[in-house]
Amino acid sequence: MKNYIAGLLIILALISCNSKPEKNVQDTRENYIYEQVGAVDNNDIYVVSNQDSINKKWSRLVGRKLNYTDSIKLKEFRIVKTLTKGDNAQQCYLLLASTPDNIATIGAILNLVNGKFYFELKEISGEKISEIIICKGPACIDSNCSPNVVLVGNEKKLMCSTCEECEKISGSIF
């Protein structure tokens, strides 16, 4: 009888060790915006680490916004350090990518925390989102048609180059 009870206790212990805790709703969503985007390596080079997941999400949104009939795969993912536009310039980081035909550049603001990059998140109607911007058009005379960051109060806002040919298309990923 003692062996039977001991065996039963061991089986129950093994089952309880293998059972997984329940995840909350936010964890079960396929939501890449909470994942690490990149890191700074030992040579102070910025490395994009979650490119496949980001490319999948961004490509769908960009394809819809630019009316592509075929699915697209973005290219040249890179992290750049830049300064915000405006009176009180601050250092900030952007994740950039390009469409295969180089007609548009896509960007999102990143936060650097302990050598790791994460999307800057905003809360809108109780939902956390990552804002992206699509800058579409040819290179301008004095600059590229590309994403920039302007500081409005304490908030960073995405914008495109200011030349006429550069079209701004906003989007957000949940």
C-alpha positions in Angstrom: 0.0 0.0 0.0 2.8 2.4 0.9 4.4 1.7 -2.5 1.1 2.4 -4.3 0.7 5.8 -2.5 4.4 6.7 -3.1 4.0 5.9 -6.8 0.8 7.9 -7.0 2.5 10.9 -5.4 5.4 10.7 -7.8 3.1 10.6 -10.8 1.1 13.6 -9.5 4.4 15.5 -8.9 5.5 14.8 -12.5 2.2 15.9 -13.9 2.1 19.1 -11.9 5.7 19.9 -13.1 4.8 19.5 -16.7 1.6 21.5 -16.7 2.0 24.9 -18.2 0.7 28.1 -16.5 -2.2 29.8 -18.1 -1.2 32.7 -20.3 -3.0 36.0 -20.2 -4.8 37.3 -23.3 -1.9 39.6 -24.3 0.6 36.7 -24.2 -1.5 34.5 -26.5 -1.8 37.1 -29.2 0.7 36.9 -32.1 2.1 40.2 -31.1 5.7 41.0 -32.1 5.7 44.6 -30.8 6.8 43.4 -27.3 9.7 41.4 -28.6 13.3 42.6 -28.9 13.9 44.2 -32.3 17.7 44.4 -32.2 20.8 45.0 -30.1 24.1 46.9 -30.0 27.0 44.4 -30.5 30.4 44.7 -29.0 31.6 47.0 -31.9 28.7 49.5 -31.3 27.0 48.2 -34.5 23.2 48.0 -34.5 21.9 44.5 -35.4 18.3 43.7 -36.3 17.3 40.5 -34.5 13.6 39.9 -35.2 13.6 40.6 -38.9 11.4 37.7 -40.2 8.6 38.5 -37.8 8.8 42.2 -38.5 9.0 41.7 -42.2 5.9 39.5 -42.1 3.8 42.1 -40.3 5.1 45.2 -42.0 4.8 43.6 -45.5 1.1 42.9 -45.1 0.4 46.5 -43.9 2.6 48.1 -46.5 1.2 45.9 -49.3 -2.3 47.0 -48.4 -1.4 50.7 -48.0 0.5 50.9 -51.3 -2.1 48.7 -53.2 0.4 46.0 -54.2 -1.4 43.1 -55.8 1.3 40.6 -55.0 2.7 40.0 -51.6 5.9 41.9 -51.0 9.0 41.2 -48.9 10.7 44.3 -47.5 14.5 44.6 -47.7 17.4 46.3 -46.1 16.2 46.3 -42.5 18.5 48.5 -40.5 18.6 50.5 -37.2 19.9 54.1 -37.4 20.7 56.6 -34.8 19.3 60.1 -35.7 18.3 63.4 -34.1 14.7 64.6 -33.7 13.8 67.6 -35.8 12.8 70.8 -34.0 14.2 73.2 -31.4 15.2 70.6 -28.7 16.9 68.0 -30.8 17.2 64.6 -29.0 18.9 61.4 -30.0 16.6 58.7 -31.2 16.6 55.4 -33.1 14.6 54.3 -36.1 14.1 50.9 -37.6 14.0 51.3 -41.4 13.2 49.0 -44.3 12.6 49.5 -48.1 10.2 48.1 -50.6 11.8 45.8 -53.2 11.3 48.5 -55.9 12.8 51.2 -53.6 9.6 53.3 -54.0 9.0 53.6 -50.3 10.9 53.6 -47.0 9.2 52.3 -43.9 10.2 53.4 -40.4 9.3 53.0 -36.7 10.7 54.6 -33.6 12.8 52.4 -31.3 13.7 52.6 -27.6 17.2 51.5 -26.5 17.1 49.7 -23.1 20.2 48.1 -21.7 21.8 47.6 -25.2 18.5 46.1 -26.7 16.1 47.8 -29.0 12.3 47.6 -28.6 9.5 49.3 -30.5 8.3 52.5 -28.9 4.7 51.8 -27.9 1.8 54.1 -27.6 -1.6 53.5 -26.0 -4.7 54.3 -28.0 -8.1 53.4 -26.7 -6.6 51.0 -24.2 -4.6 49.2 -26.9 -0.8 49.2 -27.1 0.4 49.9 -30.7 3.6 50.5 -32.6 3.3 53.3 -35.1 5.0 53.0 -38.5 5.3 55.5 -41.3 5.6 54.8 -45.0 7.4 57.5 -47.0 6.7 57.0 -50.7 8.3 58.9 -53.5 11.5 59.8 -55.3 14.5 61.3 -53.6 14.1 65.1 -53.0 16.7 67.7 -54.1 18.0 68.3 -50.6 17.1 65.0 -48.9 15.8 61.5 -49.4 12.1 60.7 -49.1 12.6 59.0 -45.8 11.2 58.8 -42.2 12.2 61.5 -39.7 11.2 62.1 -36.1 9.9 65.4 -34.8 9.6 66.2 -31.1 6.2 67.7 -30.2 6.3 68.6 -26.5 7.8 65.4 -25.0 6.2 63.1 -27.7 8.1 61.8 -30.7 6.1 61.9 -33.9 7.0 60.2 -37.2 7.0 62.3 -40.3 8.5 62.1 -43.8 10.9 64.5 -45.6 9.3 67.8 -46.3 9.7 67.9 -50.1 6.5 67.9 -52.2 7.2 64.6 -53.9 7.4 62.6 -50.6 4.0 61.2 -49.6 3.3 60.2 -46.0 1.2 57.1 -45.2 0.7 56.3 -41.6 -0.1 53.0 -40.0 0.0 51.1 -36.8 0.6 47.5 -35.8 -1.1 45.9 -32.8 
